[in-house]
């Protein structure tokens, strides 16, 4: 029973993504609140946020090549979930800034490992016509975790209306332990027996699956070779920009809320609304990509995401307006990630797909190191809202690059 038959494998991956990402996204905002309780400055918070992505920068390419060779991608997914659980447990125990940074590095590596395993599975077991749907559903599971995690975290931190430092640290530890629990209960899903069939990689299949102009016998995938493919750097920039805005919102919206007098419960609600809206757009992604070119959808998502999110810090005390902005912004923010996954792998030879996804994730992680540092530096003179506005400018810059490229080339093979 294979990719064209039962899709149990896909639904197990979606469920795993939901549970593990609930744990991860329950813990990530707690990093910011714990750092606030430890009297960390906005720049230090940006530095610690970037630590989340440091190990993945060096590991992603090797992990992508490993995934290409592995017959049982379940093992990679399980390892990623276990690292997420370990990192969130370490966060619960952390009593200083350095340990918080180490915890972030551990569950950041876990996130990368599970993502490479899951994305490689979608690439390996889906027909080309189902790639958008496969990436859309798995990233919808991710968005569902991004919805439930911050919402639960906000509710837990709202247990004490005017907490002392000790009560706040105790609530953060409780939220982090619950996050570790979610990550660990995701692991048995990968032990459920289900049959999968790797899509054929014989000559006829590869010829049919390749985009025009992509060589079939392309040799060993290299980072430079992947980046030389037309459009790949552009897709990576769009992916990096979109991932960065969600990361910066997770890390800096709590600070904007603290400064404006908006409590953790409402910050959790705002982050949850963004995630819920992204779930909806990702569930609709196959319908949308059948009607419009992928490049058109990515451009609209970048522009709309930049405009709506930039307005949130200005209106955060007007909660109905902030909620509406997050609802609209979340819908568009949800589109670029799965679409750029499909566009990237349709630009390279079939045999390079796992490696191309790893290169894409490496670019994302480089951005997750550099952009929080830059955003933290911007936040020092401008306040935490400056970090969000800085990342919105990055979104707008990526949109401008995509518009120029689309005007010059029109629809490409990655759009079909």
Phi and psi in degrees as a GROMACS rama.xvg file:
@    title "Ramachandran Plot"
@    xaxis  label "Phi"
@    yaxis  label "Psi"
@TYPE xy
-117.922  -156.456  UNK-2
-65.1466  -27.2708  UNK-3
-84.9996  -15.0847  UNK-4
-100.618  -117.769  UNK-5
-61.2223  136.909  UNK-6
-111.557  30.1146  UNK-7
-55.1077  -39.8516  UNK-8
-57.0866  -39.3596  UNK-9
-68.5573  -43.0536  UNK-10
-68.8552  -31.5768  UNK-11
-66.051  -39.164  UNK-12
-66.0687  -39.9501  UNK-13
-62.8544  -44.5927  UNK-14
-65.2044  -41.6178  UNK-15
-60.2751  -45.3771  UNK-16
-58.9194  -44.0644  UNK-17
-59.9671  -50.6267  UNK-18
-67.993  -46.3456  UNK-19
-67.4331  -37.5129  UNK-20
-75.2418  -26.5235  UNK-21
-61.9161  -46.1272  UNK-22
-62.1087  -44.9092  UNK-23
-63.8416  -45.3468  UNK-24
-83.0067  -9.72659  UNK-25
-74.2772  -37.7195  UNK-26
-80.2379  -37.6497  UNK-27
-60.2252  -46.0654  UNK-28
-63.9091  -27.2658  UNK-29
-64.5581  -28.1525  UNK-30
-57.3836  -47.1473  UNK-31
-64.2768  -45.0602  UNK-32
-66.7905  -35.9578  UNK-33
-68.0779  -39.1067  UNK-34
-65.9149  -37.2606  UNK-35
-60.8922  -44.65  UNK-36
-64.3678  -26.4463  UNK-37
-92.0766  11.789  UNK-38
65.0192  33.2719  UNK-39
-77.1188  146.598  UNK-40
-81.2208  164.276  UNK-41
-56.3152  -36.5013  UNK-42
-65.0285  -41.8556  UNK-43
-64.4749  -39.1387  UNK-44
-62.2391  -40.8267  UNK-45
-62.9215  -39.3859  UNK-46
-64.4958  -45.0023  UNK-47
-67.3484  -37.6632  UNK-48
-60.9151  -39.2285  UNK-49
-68.3666  -27.342  UNK-50
-61.1972  -27.7045  UNK-51
-53.7932  -30.5672  UNK-52
-108.44  2.11698  UNK-53
-66.0321  -53.2214  UNK-54
-60.1101  -44.0514  UNK-55
-58.3494  -30.5505  UNK-56
-56.9986  -40.9452  UNK-57
-87.7305  -19.1391  UNK-58
-100.421  -19.137  UNK-59
-61.5134  -46.3804  UNK-60
-63.2166  -45.5469  UNK-61
-63.0249  -39.3611  UNK-62
-66.5993  -36.5091  UNK-63
-63.3455  -42.5358  UNK-64
-65.966  -37.5647  UNK-65
-62.6498  -44.0284  UNK-66
-61.2514  -37.8246  UNK-67
-60.6783  -33.6837  UNK-68
-89.1261  -23.7401  UNK-69
-70.4877  136.098  UNK-70
-84.5273  -31.3753  UNK-71
-115.276  90.4893  UNK-72
-68.7999  -16.6164  UNK-73
-53.1891  -38.704  UNK-74
-63.6355  -38.152  UNK-75
-67.631  -41.3576  UNK-76
-63.7766  -43.6298  UNK-77
-61.5447  -43.7717  UNK-78
-60.4576  -40.8425  UNK-79
-63.0556  -44.5449  UNK-80
-62.8588  -38.2246  UNK-81
-65.8597  -39.2415  UNK-82
-66.9294  -36.6062  UNK-83
-61.2789  -45.4627  UNK-84
-61.8784  -41.5956  UNK-85
-64.2233  -43.8673  UNK-86
-65.3342  -41.3758  UNK-87
-69.1701  -34.2531  UNK-88
-65.521  -40.0357  UNK-89
-63.4316  -37.2136  UNK-90
-61.8338  -39.5634  UNK-91
-60.6128  -33.827  UNK-92
-89.3746  -14.4331  UNK-93
-63.3161  135.771  UNK-94
-121.519  4.77902  UNK-95
-148.689  168.196  UNK-96
-64.6048  -39.7729  UNK-97
-62.1306  -44.4404  UNK-98
-65.9537  -36.5175  UNK-99
-59.9712  -42.8917  UNK-100
-63.4598  -41.6717  UNK-101
-63.5391  -42.2312  UNK-102
-58.8726  -42.8557  UNK-103
-62.6986  -38.4063  UNK-104
-64.108  -39.4801  UNK-105
-67.9986  -50.2365  UNK-106
-77.0805  -17.3119  UNK-107
-67.4169  -41.0715  UNK-108
-65.4022  -40.5663  UNK-109
-60.4777  -40.9657  UNK-110
-60.4623  -44.6627  UNK-111
-62.5111  -48.0837  UNK-112
-59.6841  -46.6005  UNK-113
-66.9426  -36.4593  UNK-114
-66.0346  -43.8251  UNK-115
-62.8051  -42.1728  UNK-116
-61.5357  -45.2413  UNK-117
-69.869  -45.7357  UNK-118
-65.5024  -36.9262  UNK-119
-65.5397  -36.1338  UNK-120
-64.9719  -43.6156  UNK-121
-61.9038  -44.2033  UNK-122
-63.1273  -37.6266  UNK-123
-79.1915  -37.9593  UNK-124
-105.738  -0.0698436  UNK-125
-104.244  144.572  UNK-126
-68.9555  160.559  UNK-127
-59.4338  -34.0828  UNK-128
-69.9283  -17.5867  UNK-129
-104.602  5.51059  UNK-130
-62.8801  -47.0314  UNK-131
-59.0167  -42.9865  UNK-132
-65.9316  -43.0103  UNK-133
-63.2689  -48.3698  UNK-134
-67.677  -35.0675  UNK-135
-64.0128  -45.3651  UNK-136
-69.1139  -41.1073  UNK-137
-67.6222  -38.2714  UNK-138
-74.2649  -23.3698  UNK-139
-65.996  -39.2924  UNK-140
-60.6164  -39.4917  UNK-141
-61.5422  -45.7281  UNK-142
-64.0265  -34.6759  UNK-143
-63.5573  -38.9253  UNK-144
-66.0235  -37.121  UNK-145
-68.1813  -20.7914  UNK-146
-80.6477  -54.0994  UNK-147
-71.0019  -39.7969  UNK-148
-58.4836  -58.491  UNK-149
-63.3385  -32.2198  UNK-150
-65.2635  -46.1466  UNK-151
-62.3847  -42.9039  UNK-152
-61.5528  -41.8952  UNK-153
-64.1189  -38.9608  UNK-154
-65.633  -40.344  UNK-155
-66.3128  -42.4036  UNK-156
-72.592  -13.6067  UNK-157
-89.2988  4.73533  UNK-158
-63.6073  -31.6957  UNK-159
-114.56  109.253  UNK-160
-59.2257  -38.3466  UNK-161
-132.809  74.1262  UNK-162
-75.4414  148.878  UNK-163
-75.9578  168.817  UNK-164
-58.5943  -40.7432  UNK-165
-63.8216  -43.2744  UNK-166
-65.1001  -40.2527  UNK-167
-63.1078  -44.5606  UNK-168
-64.4422  -36.0494  UNK-169
-66.1722  -41.4968  UNK-170
-66.354  -39.2996  UNK-171
-62.6173  -42.0022  UNK-172
-62.7389  -42.0508  UNK-173
-61.284  -45.7905  UNK-174
-61.8903  -39.9123  UNK-175
-67.4071  -39.7409  UNK-176
-63.7042  -39.5036  UNK-177
-64.3709  -39.3857  UNK-178
-59.7935  -42.7877  UNK-179
-61.3288  -37.9027  UNK-180
-62.648  -43.741  UNK-181
-60.3426  -43.5772  UNK-182
-62.1007  -41.4729  UNK-183
-71.2413  -35.1544  UNK-184
-75.5539  -8.21477  UNK-185
-76.1949  -21.9157  UNK-186
-65.0862  -41.6656  UNK-187
-60.1845  -21.2757  UNK-188
-60.8967  -32.2064  UNK-189
-80.8869  -4.39093  UNK-190
-96.962  -6.62184  UNK-191
-66.7942  127.723  UNK-192
-73.5726  123.488  UNK-193
-147.622  145.831  UNK-194
-90.8481  140.413  UNK-195
-134.071  157.095  UNK-196
-130.176  122.482  UNK-197
-63.5624  136.103  UNK-198
-62.7773  143.35  UNK-199
-56.8463  140.999  UNK-200
-121.796  26.8998  UNK-201
-75.0162  174.779  UNK-202
-57.6445  -45.6394  UNK-203
-63.0074  -41.583  UNK-204
-65.7861  -43.8164  UNK-205
-64.6107  -42.6818  UNK-206
-58.6196  -41.1459  UNK-207
-70.4292  -34.4819  UNK-208
-83.3924  -20.1019  UNK-209
-73.2983  144.39  UNK-210
-71.2028  151.358  UNK-211
-56.0726  136.513  UNK-212
86.5461  -2.26602  UNK-213
-98.5032  122.67  UNK-214
-66.2544  142.854  UNK-215
-78.656  -48.2625  UNK-216
-95.1609  79.3935  UNK-217
-92.0422  -4.21867  UNK-218
80.6198  -164.946  UNK-219
-71.5445  133.246  UNK-220
-70.8781  135.204  UNK-221
-126.784  157.319  UNK-222
-59.5992  -45.3468  UNK-223
-64.2371  -41.6731  UNK-224
-62.5146  -40.3088  UNK-225
-66.1187  -43.7452  UNK-226
-68.0096  -21.1664  UNK-227
-77.2012  -15.3331  UNK-228
-65.2616  130.264  UNK-229
-56.671  127.395  UNK-230
96.9853  -23.6551  UNK-231
-61.0376  -49.0125  UNK-232
-58.8339  -36.3857  UNK-233
-64.7123  -44.1081  UNK-234
-64.4165  -37.9315  UNK-235
-66.6198  -39.2144  UNK-236
-63.0196  -43.3778  UNK-237
-62.8285  -43.0022  UNK-238
-63.6418  -44.9126  UNK-239
-60.9942  -44.6982  UNK-240
-63.3388  -42.5111  UNK-241
-70.2186  -40.0586  UNK-242
-65.1951  -38.5628  UNK-243
-63.3521  -39.6792  UNK-244
-67.3855  -36.7366  UNK-245
-68.9937  -37.7315  UNK-246
-65.7443  -45.3497  UNK-247
-66.174  -38.0108  UNK-248
-60.4974  -44.4838  UNK-249
-61.767  -38.8142  UNK-250
-86.3864  -36.1838  UNK-251
-106.1  -19.1971  UNK-252
-62.8733  -37.6728  UNK-253
-57.5057  -35.0838  UNK-254
-71.5913  -39.8795  UNK-255
-60.7214  -42.4217  UNK-256
-63.5603  -43.7388  UNK-257
-59.8506  -41.9399  UNK-258
-67.8929  -34.2189  UNK-259
-92.5358  -3.49191  UNK-260
81.7737  21.5405  UNK-261
-97.3437  121.42  UNK-262
-71.7802  165.196  UNK-263
-57.1833  -32.6881  UNK-264
-60.4783  -45.9705  UNK-265
-73.2995  -31.7103  UNK-266
-63.8675  -42.2568  UNK-267
-60.3019  -39.4743  UNK-268
-63.9522  -44.6165  UNK-269
-62.0832  -44.5198  UNK-270
-65.2555  -35.0417  UNK-271
-67.8203  -39.1339  UNK-272
-61.8904  -43.4876  UNK-273
-58.0778  -44.7043  UNK-274
-67.5802  -40.9572  UNK-275
-60.5634  -43.4319  UNK-276
-65.4722  -36.504  UNK-277
-66.3337  -34.4611  UNK-278
-59.5933  -45.7294  UNK-279
-60.6666  -47.6008  UNK-280
-64.6463  -35.4336  UNK-281
-74.2128  -29.5917  UNK-282
-68.8059  -27.1077  UNK-283
-94.6484  2.40465  UNK-284
-63.9819  -34.3611  UNK-285
-67.292  -38.3191  UNK-286
-65.3488  -44.3952  UNK-287
-66.0317  -42.2888  UNK-288
-72.9484  -17.6286  UNK-289
-77.8858  -21.7201  UNK-290
-98.3129  -36.1674  UNK-291
-124.419  156.377  UNK-292
-65.8713  148.484  UNK-293
-59.623  -39.4874  UNK-294
-60.302  -40.3383  UNK-295
-63.0259  -43.7663  UNK-296
-63.9579  -40.8652  UNK-297
-64.5719  -43.2533  UNK-298
-60.3809  -47.5129  UNK-299
-62.6478  -40.0277  UNK-300
-64.6131  -39.611  UNK-301
-66.6077  -45.4767  UNK-302
-66.7727  -49.8453  UNK-303
-65.1116  -38.8411  UNK-304
-62.5863  -43.1283  UNK-305
-63.388  -44.922  UNK-306
-67.6827  -46.1646  UNK-307
-71.1871  -43.5962  UNK-308
-67.8322  -35.6348  UNK-309
-60.7156  -28.0085  UNK-310
-82.0898  -16.2349  UNK-311
-60.7657  -49.0289  UNK-312
-60.388  -30.4498  UNK-313
-70.4569  -28.012  UNK-314
-118.898  19.193  UNK-315
-65.3577  -26.7392  UNK-316
-79.7843  -14.2329  UNK-317
-98.3162  83.6076  UNK-318
-58.3287  -41.3395  UNK-319
-58.76  -39.7223  UNK-320
-67.8283  -43.5843  UNK-321
-61.612  -39.8765  UNK-322
-63.8867  -42.0978  UNK-323
-63.4988  -41.5803  UNK-324
-63.6744  -41.9056  UNK-325
-68.1577  -32.4524  UNK-326
-64.9498  -48.8208  UNK-327
-69.8484  -47.5701  UNK-328
-60.9026  -41.0924  UNK-329
-60.8608  -37.4194  UNK-330
-59.4467  -47.4794  UNK-331
-75.9263  -35.2785  UNK-332
-62.121  -26.2934  UNK-333
-75.0084  -14.6169  UNK-334
-82.7575  -39.1933  UNK-335
-66.4575  -38.2532  UNK-336
-60.3707  -57.9782  UNK-337
-64.2322  -35.7683  UNK-338
-65.0507  -42.5345  UNK-339
-71.7286  -24.5075  UNK-340
-61.8033  -51.0111  UNK-341
-61.9802  -44.8364  UNK-342
-63.0152  -37.0943  UNK-343
-66.5626  -48.8124  UNK-344
-75.3344  -20.6512  UNK-345
-80.94  -5.61883  UNK-346
-95.0685  -12.5153  UNK-347
-118.345  165.266  UNK-348
-59.7366  151.533  UNK-349
-54.6209  -40.1793  UNK-350
-67.9051  -13.5228  UNK-351
-98.1371  1.29963  UNK-352
-61.8674  -48.0401  UNK-353
-62.2961  -39.7926  UNK-354
-66.0917  -38.4982  UNK-355
-65.4239  -40.0624  UNK-356
-63.3647  -36.6926  UNK-357
-68.0953  -40.2295  UNK-358
-61.9715  -41.8205  UNK-359
-60.3152  -44.2233  UNK-360
-66.423  -33.3369  UNK-361
-62.5214  -44.7581  UNK-362
-58.5988  -41.94  UNK-363
-59.5972  -44.3333  UNK-364
-71.842  -34.7565  UNK-365
-58.9841  -43.5981  UNK-366
-61.9093  -37.0455  UNK-367
-71.814  -17.3608  UNK-368
-85.5129  -50.3486  UNK-369
-75.1294  -44.3955  UNK-370
-67.8605  -43.3633  UNK-371
-61.0565  -33.8742  UNK-372
-64.2712  -47.0575  UNK-373
-65.037  -41.4101  UNK-374
-65.2941  -38.8136  UNK-375
-63.6733  -37.6324  UNK-376
-66.4054  -39.5742  UNK-377
-66.485  -36.9108  UNK-378
-68.4198  -24.5488  UNK-379
-59.2734  -50.0757  UNK-380
-86.5981  -29.1229  UNK-381
-97.4464  -11.8285  UNK-382
91.5712  170.304  UNK-383
-61.0227  -27.932  UNK-384
-61.296  -30.2377  UNK-385
-61.0085  -33.1453  UNK-386
-64.149  -41.1257  UNK-387
-67.7997  -42.8235  UNK-388
-64.934  -37.1506  UNK-389
-58.4687  -43.7652  UNK-390
-72.2762  -31.6519  UNK-391
-63.5954  -35.847  UNK-392
-62.936  -36.5838  UNK-393
-63.8791  -41.777  UNK-394
-58.507  -46.3157  UNK-395
-63.6295  -38.7854  UNK-396
-63.8885  -41.219  UNK-397
-63.8756  -40.3764  UNK-398
-60.9207  -43.3213  UNK-399
-60.7892  -42.7195  UNK-400
-62.6434  -42.0126  UNK-401
-64.8638  -39.769  UNK-402
-63.1805  -45.4601  UNK-403
-62.1179  -44.5149  UNK-404
-63.1939  -43.5825  UNK-405
-67.007  -37.832  UNK-406
-63.9292  -32.4216  UNK-407
-82.4261  -39.8962  UNK-408
-106.314  -23.132  UNK-409
68.2546  -166.663  UNK-410
-59.9897  140.525  UNK-411
-116.7  -178.19  UNK-412
-60.7444  -30.9124  UNK-413
-68.7525  -15.8319  UNK-414
-85.4176  -13.9069  UNK-415
